[in-house]
Amino acid sequence: MRTILHIDFNSYFARVEQQANPRLRGKPIGVTGGDRMKRTVVGAASVEAKKFGVKTGMNLYEARKLCPQLILVKGDSDKYLSTTKKFLNILKSYSPYIELFSIDEAFIELPQPKKSSPKLKMSSSNSIGRSIQIPDQARLALAPAKRVGNDVIEMAIDIKSQIRAKIGEWITCSIGISYNKFLAKLAGSLYKPDGLLVIADEQAAMRILDQIELNEVCGIGFRIKRRLNNMGIFNFSDLRRVNLEYLLASFKSYGQTLYNMSRGLDDSPVSPFYEKEEVKSIGHRHTIDHDADSYEEIKQILLKLSELVARRMRAKKLVGKTVSLWFRYAFKQTYNPGLSPQFQTGIGFLGDGAQSTVSFTSDGLEIFKTGWGIFMSLWDEKAIRMIGISISNLKPTTPENLNLLPEVKVKEVITKALDKINDKFGEFTLQRGVLLNSVKVYRKANPFLADRRFKL
C-alpha cells in the first residue's frame, strides 16, 4: 500500500505577489504575462478576484467587467522560481521521492519500510484539528476508510506549517493523501483553499468518484467529456460499466486510462524531479497586437515561430517528429444584463489545434510546412489573436548517420553559419528573404516558468 501526498498551492502566483507586497493582501488582483499589459490574459487570479468570477485565462476586458476594482500585477518568473526552491527544500526533509508536477504542485511518496508496508490507521474527523477543513460530502466518503493514520495527517499539517513559516504567512496549500497519484491529486483538488483531504482505500475512492463530474479529474477535458456524453456516459459510475474493449475501440490507448480512472487505478511512479528528462517538447506562441486575418502576415509569424523552435532544438542537439499547432480567434465579448457579475460568460479565445507526425527534424522550414498545413486545414479565415507551434517526441541528434548528399551537406553548413551569427548578434540578424519587413517576434521569458527548466 503506497502513501502519496499531493501538495498544491492555492492561487500560487497571486499569493506570492500578495506575500511580497502587503498592500495587495485581501484585494482582488490578476497576474499578467510579464511586460504585456495589453492584449493579454489573466495568468492567475487571487482568491478575492475569483469570488467575482475572474478566472485564469480570462481576457482583461471580461475580467474588469466582472471586477472593476481588479488590480493588475506583472508576472515575475524569478520571484516564483525562488519560492518554488524554498518549497522543494521543505519537502526534501520528508522524502527523497518528490515529483514536481508543475511550478506550484508536487507529489511526495513516503518511503516504504523494508520489512513491512505502513499500516495507516484512520483518524476521526475530530482528531484532525480545526485547521484542517473537510466538507460533509468528503467526510462521508472517508468514513469507511481504515488505513490513513495520524502520522501522515500530522506530516501534512506540518508541511503546511513549514510553508507558512519559511515562505510566508499568506501562502497556503491544499494537500491530498491517497494510495496512488491519481487519487492523491483528486483529493487535493476537491477542497480549496487550504484544505486537506484523504482517500484512504478503494471504497472511499468509489464514493468520491461517484460524487464528482467527469471533467473534475486531471486528464478528462471538455472534448473527451463531450465524446463520453455522446456515448451515454455521464459519470464515473456509467464509465465503470463500459467494457475495456469498447473504450479501446473508441479512444485507442487512452481507453485504458479512462478504464483505470473510473476504478481509481494508477500505478504510475513518483518520478524525482532531479531524474526527469531535460525537455519533452519545445514550442513558441505569439499574441498578435491586433486582430489578424491576413494570409501573408499569419504565414510570416508562423514561419518565425518555427525558426525559433528549430533554433532551440539545434542548440540542445535535439530532433523531433510530432508537430503541434494551435491558435485563438479574436475575442468577441457578450454581456447579459440579466445576470449578476459572477455568472457572466464571454465568448473569448475560441480556437482550434491539431498535431501531425513527420520524419525527425530540427529544420525550421520543415516544421513550418507541417504547421501551416495544419493551420490551413482548421482556419475559417476569421481574424485571430494568437498562434503557437511546438514539436515533441524528441531525441538526441547524436549518434547520427552521416548524410553524403551534397544538397544536405550544404544546407547543414549554411544552417550552422546562420545559428552562429544569430547567436552573436541576435535573433533574425540573418533570416529568410520572405521574412523581410515582417512583424517582429521576440522570444520572451514566460513569467509563469512554463518554458523554463528548474534545476533545484
C-alpha positions in Angstrom: 0.0 0.0 0.0 1.7 3.2 -1.2 1.3 6.5 0.6 1.4 9.6 -1.6 0.8 13.2 -0.8 -0.1 15.8 -3.5 0.7 19.4 -2.4 -0.9 22.2 -4.5 -0.5 25.9 -3.7 -3.7 28.0 -3.7 -3.7 30.8 -6.3 0.1 30.5 -6.4 1.3 33.4 -8.4 -1.3 35.8 -6.9 -0.5 34.7 -3.4 3.3 35.1 -4.0 2.6 38.6 -5.2 0.4 39.4 -2.1 3.1 37.9 0.2 5.7 40.2 -1.4 3.5 43.3 -1.3 1.3 43.5 1.9 -0.7 46.3 0.2 -2.2 43.7 -2.2 -3.4 41.4 0.5 -7.1 40.9 0.7 -7.6 42.7 -2.6 -8.6 41.2 -6.0 -5.5 41.0 -8.1 -4.7 39.4 -11.5 -1.2 38.5 -12.5 -0.5 39.1 -16.2 2.2 38.0 -18.6 5.3 39.9 -17.7 5.7 43.2 -19.6 2.5 42.7 -21.6 -0.4 44.6 -20.1 -2.5 44.8 -23.3 -4.0 42.0 -25.4 -3.1 39.5 -22.7 -5.0 37.4 -20.2 -5.2 36.9 -16.5 -2.5 34.4 -15.9 -3.5 33.9 -12.3 -6.3 35.4 -10.1 -6.3 35.9 -6.4 -8.9 34.2 -4.2 -10.5 37.6 -3.8 -10.8 38.1 -7.6 -12.2 34.6 -8.1 -15.1 35.5 -5.9 -16.2 37.9 -8.6 -15.9 35.2 -11.3 -12.4 36.2 -12.6 -10.7 33.1 -13.9 -7.3 32.1 -15.2 -7.0 32.7 -18.9 -9.8 35.3 -19.0 -9.4 38.3 -21.2 -8.7 41.6 -19.3 -11.8 43.3 -20.7 -14.0 40.5 -19.4 -12.1 40.3 -16.1 -12.6 44.0 -15.5 -16.2 43.8 -16.4 -16.7 41.3 -13.7 -14.4 43.0 -11.2 -13.9 46.8 -11.9 -11.5 47.1 -8.9 -9.2 44.4 -10.2 -5.5 45.2 -9.7 -3.2 44.0 -12.4 0.3 42.9 -11.4 3.1 42.0 -13.9 4.3 38.4 -13.5 7.8 37.9 -12.2 9.4 34.5 -13.0 12.4 34.9 -10.8 10.1 35.5 -7.8 8.1 32.4 -8.4 11.3 30.3 -9.0 12.8 31.5 -5.8 9.6 30.5 -3.9 9.5 27.1 -5.5 13.1 26.5 -4.5 12.1 27.1 -0.9 9.1 24.8 -1.3 11.2 21.9 -2.5 13.8 22.4 0.2 10.9 21.9 2.7 9.7 18.8 1.0 13.2 17.2 0.9 13.2 16.8 4.6 10.2 14.4 4.4 11.1 12.1 1.5 13.6 11.8 -1.3 10.8 10.8 -3.7 9.5 14.2 -4.9 8.0 14.8 -8.3 7.5 18.4 -9.4 4.2 18.1 -11.3 4.2 21.9 -12.1 5.7 25.0 -10.7 3.1 25.1 -7.9 2.4 21.5 -7.2 4.3 18.3 -6.3 3.9 14.7 -5.3 5.7 13.1 -2.4 5.8 9.3 -1.9 6.7 8.2 1.6 9.5 5.6 1.7 8.3 2.1 2.4 9.9 0.2 5.3 11.9 -2.8 4.2 10.2 -5.3 6.5 6.6 -4.3 6.2 4.4 -1.8 4.5 3.0 1.0 6.7 -0.5 0.2 8.0 -2.1 3.6 8.2 -4.9 4.0 10.7 -7.9 6.2 10.0 -8.1 9.3 12.1 -11.5 10.6 13.1 -12.6 14.0 11.8 -12.4 15.3 15.3 -8.8 14.4 15.8 -7.6 16.1 12.6 -7.9 19.6 14.2 -9.7 22.8 13.4 -7.0 24.0 10.9 -8.0 21.1 8.6 -11.3 21.7 6.9 -13.2 18.7 5.5 -16.6 19.2 3.8 -19.5 17.0 4.8 -19.6 15.1 1.5 -15.9 14.2 1.6 -16.2 13.2 5.3 -19.0 10.7 4.3 -16.8 9.3 1.6 -13.9 8.9 4.1 -15.9 7.3 6.9 -15.3 3.6 5.9 -11.5 4.1 5.4 -9.2 2.1 7.7 -5.7 2.8 6.6 -4.8 6.5 6.9 -3.1 7.4 10.1 -2.4 10.3 12.4 1.3 10.2 11.5 0.6 11.0 7.8 -2.0 13.6 8.7 0.4 15.2 11.2 3.0 15.3 8.5 0.6 17.1 6.1 -0.2 19.6 8.8 3.5 20.1 9.5 4.2 20.7 5.8 1.5 23.5 5.9 3.1 25.0 8.9 6.6 24.9 7.4 5.4 26.6 4.3 3.8 29.4 6.3 6.9 29.8 8.5 9.6 29.6 5.7 7.8 31.0 2.7 5.2 33.4 4.1 2.1 33.6 6.2 0.0 34.5 3.2 0.9 31.3 1.3 -1.4 28.4 1.6 -1.7 25.0 0.0 -4.2 22.1 -0.3 -3.0 18.6 0.3 -4.4 15.3 -0.9 -3.4 12.0 0.5 -4.1 8.6 -1.1 -2.5 5.3 -2.2 -1.8 6.5 -5.8 -1.0 9.7 -7.7 -4.3 9.9 -9.5 -6.4 9.8 -6.3 -3.9 12.0 -4.3 -4.2 14.7 -6.9 -8.0 14.3 -7.0 -8.2 14.6 -3.2 -6.0 17.8 -3.3 -8.3 19.4 -5.8 -11.6 18.8 -4.1 -11.3 21.2 -1.3 -9.7 24.6 -1.6 -8.2 26.8 -0.3 -6.0 25.4 2.5 -7.7 22.0 2.6 -6.6 18.5 3.5 -8.4 15.5 2.2 -7.7 11.8 2.4 -8.9 9.0 0.1 -7.7 6.0 2.1 -9.0 2.9 0.2 -10.9 1.7 -2.8 -14.3 2.0 -1.1 -13.6 5.7 -0.3 -12.3 6.2 -3.9 -15.5 4.9 -5.4 -17.7 7.1 -3.2 -15.6 10.2 -4.2 -15.6 9.4 -7.9 -19.4 8.9 -7.9 -20.0 12.3 -6.5 -18.0 14.4 -9.0 -18.2 15.4 -12.6 -16.1 13.6 -15.3 -14.1 16.7 -16.0 -13.2 17.3 -12.4 -10.3 14.9 -12.7 -7.0 15.6 -14.4 -7.0 14.0 -17.8 -10.6 14.5 -18.9 -11.2 17.7 -20.6 -14.1 19.2 -22.4 -13.7 17.3 -25.7 -13.3 13.9 -24.0 -16.2 14.6 -21.7 -18.4 15.5 -24.7 -17.4 12.3 -26.5 -18.2 10.3 -23.4 -21.6 12.1 -23.1 -22.4 11.3 -26.7 -21.8 7.6 -25.8 -24.3 7.8 -23.0 -21.6 8.1 -20.3 -22.3 11.0 -17.9 -20.4 10.0 -14.7 -17.8 7.6 -13.4 -20.4 5.0 -12.4 -21.5 4.9 -16.0 -17.9 4.7 -17.1 -17.2 1.7 -14.9 -20.0 -0.3 -16.7 -18.3 0.1 -20.1 -16.2 -2.8 -21.3 -12.5 -2.1 -21.8 -12.6 -3.4 -25.4 -15.3 -0.7 -26.2 -13.2 2.1 -24.7 -10.1 0.9 -26.6 -12.0 0.9 -29.8 -13.3 4.4 -29.2 -10.3 6.1 -27.6 -7.5 3.8 -28.7 -4.8 3.6 -26.0 -6.4 6.3 -23.9 -9.3 4.0 -23.3 -7.2 2.1 -20.8 -6.6 5.3 -18.9 -10.3 6.1 -18.8 -11.0 2.5 -17.6 -8.4 2.9 -14.8 -9.7 6.3 -13.8 -13.2 5.1 -13.3 -11.8 2.5 -10.8 -9.3 4.7 -9.1 -6.4 2.7 -10.5 -3.0 4.2 -11.2 0.4 2.5 -10.9 2.5 5.4 -12.3 5.6 6.1 -10.2 6.6 9.3 -8.5 9.5 10.4 -10.7 12.0 12.5 -8.7 12.4 15.9 -10.3 16.2 15.6 -10.4 15.9 12.4 -12.6 13.5 13.8 -15.1 14.4 14.4 -18.8 15.6 17.8 -19.6 12.8 18.6 -22.0 9.8 16.9 -23.5 8.7 19.5 -26.1 9.8 22.8 -27.4 7.4 25.5 -28.6 6.6 29.1 -29.0 3.4 31.1 -29.3 2.8 34.8 -30.2 -0.1 37.1 -29.2 -0.6 39.5 -32.1 -1.0 43.1 -31.2 -4.1 43.4 -33.4 -6.7 41.1 -34.9 -5.0 39.5 -37.9 -6.8 37.9 -40.9 -4.0 38.5 -43.5 -2.9 35.3 -45.1 0.7 36.6 -45.6 1.0 38.1 -42.1 0.0 35.0 -40.3 2.2 32.9 -42.5 5.2 35.1 -41.7 4.5 34.9 -38.0 4.3 31.2 -38.1 7.5 30.8 -40.0 9.3 33.0 -37.5 8.0 30.9 -34.6 9.0 27.8 -36.4 12.5 29.1 -36.9 12.7 30.0 -33.1 11.6 26.5 -32.2 14.2 24.9 -34.6 17.0 27.1 -33.2 16.3 26.0 -29.7 16.2 22.4 -30.8 19.6 22.7 -32.6 21.1 24.4 -29.5 20.1 21.4 -27.4 21.1 18.9 -30.1 17.6 17.5 -30.5 15.3 16.5 -33.3 11.6 15.8 -33.0 8.8 14.3 -35.1 5.4 15.5 -33.6 4.4 19.0 -34.7 1.5 20.6 -32.8 -0.2 23.9 -33.9 -2.9 25.9 -32.1 -4.5 29.3 -32.5 -7.1 31.5 -30.9 -9.6 33.6 -32.7 -10.1 37.3 -32.0 -12.1 37.9 -28.8 -15.8 38.6 -29.0 -17.5 39.8 -25.8 -21.1 39.0 -24.9 -22.8 40.5 -21.9 -26.1 39.5 -20.4 -27.5 42.4 -18.3 -30.0 40.0 -16.7 -27.2 38.0 -14.9 -25.1 39.0 -11.9 -21.4 39.6 -12.5 -20.2 36.2 -11.2 -22.4 34.4 -13.8 -21.4 36.4 -16.8 -19.7 34.5 -19.6 -17.9 35.8 -22.6 -17.2 34.1 -25.9 -13.5 34.5 -25.8 -10.4 32.7 -27.1 -12.3 30.2 -29.2 -9.8 28.4 -31.4 -8.5 25.1 -32.5 -5.4 23.0 -32.8 -4.1 19.7 -34.0 -0.8 17.8 -34.5 0.9 15.8 -37.2 3.8 13.4 -37.3 6.8 14.0 -39.6 10.3 12.5 -40.0 12.7 13.5 -37.2 13.8 17.1 -37.9 15.2 20.3 -36.5 14.7 22.3 -39.6 12.5 25.4 -39.2 11.2 25.3 -42.7 10.1 21.7 -42.4 8.4 22.5 -39.0 6.7 25.4 -40.6 5.4 23.5 -43.6 3.8 20.9 -41.3 2.3 23.6 -39.0 1.0 25.7 -41.9 -0.7 22.6 -43.4 -2.5 22.0 -40.0 -3.5 25.7 -39.8 -5.0 25.8 -43.3 -7.0 22.7 -42.6 -8.6 24.3 -39.5 -8.7 28.1 -40.1 -12.0 29.5 -41.4 -10.4 32.8 -42.4 -11.7 34.7 -39.4 -9.3 37.1 -37.5 -7.0 35.5 -35.0 -5.2 37.0 -32.0 -2.7 34.2 -31.1 -0.9 31.4 -32.8 1.6 28.8 -31.5 3.6 25.9 -32.6 5.6 23.2 -30.8 7.4 19.9 -31.5 7.6 16.9 -29.3 8.7 13.2 -29.4 12.3 14.5 -29.1 15.5 12.5 -29.3 19.2 13.5 -29.3 20.8 14.1 -32.7 23.9 12.0 -31.7 24.7 9.4 -32.6 23.6 10.0 -36.2 24.2 8.6 -39.6 26.3 10.8 -41.9 24.4 12.1 -44.9 26.6 12.4 -48.0 24.1 14.1 -50.3 25.6 17.4 -51.5 22.5 19.4 -51.0 22.0 18.2 -47.5 25.6 18.9 -46.5 25.4 22.4 -48.0 22.2 23.0 -46.0 23.9 21.9 -42.8 26.8 24.2 -43.4 24.5 27.2 -44.0 22.3 26.5 -41.0 25.4 26.3 -38.7 26.6 29.6 -40.0 23.2 31.2 -39.5 23.0 29.9 -36.0 26.5 31.2 -35.2 25.8 34.7 -36.5 22.3 34.9 -34.8 23.8 33.7 -31.5 26.3 36.5 -31.6 24.2 39.4 -32.9 20.6 38.5 -32.0 17.7 36.6 -33.4 16.9 37.1 -37.1 20.0 39.1 -37.8 20.2 36.8 -40.8 16.9 35.4 -41.9 15.0 34.1 -45.0 14.2 36.6 -47.6 10.4 36.0 -47.3 10.7 37.4 -43.7 12.0 40.8 -44.7 9.7 43.6 -43.4 7.7 41.0 -41.4 6.3 41.8 -37.9 8.8 41.5 -35.0 8.6 38.3 -33.0 10.7 38.1 -29.9 11.5 35.1 -27.6 10.4 36.3 -24.2 10.8 34.5 -20.8 7.5 33.2 -19.7 6.7 34.9 -16.3 5.0 31.7 -15.1 8.0 29.5 -15.9 6.2 27.4 -18.5 9.3 27.4 -20.7 12.0 27.2 -18.0 13.6 24.0 -16.7 14.3 24.5 -13.0 17.4 22.8 -11.6 16.6 22.8 -8.0 
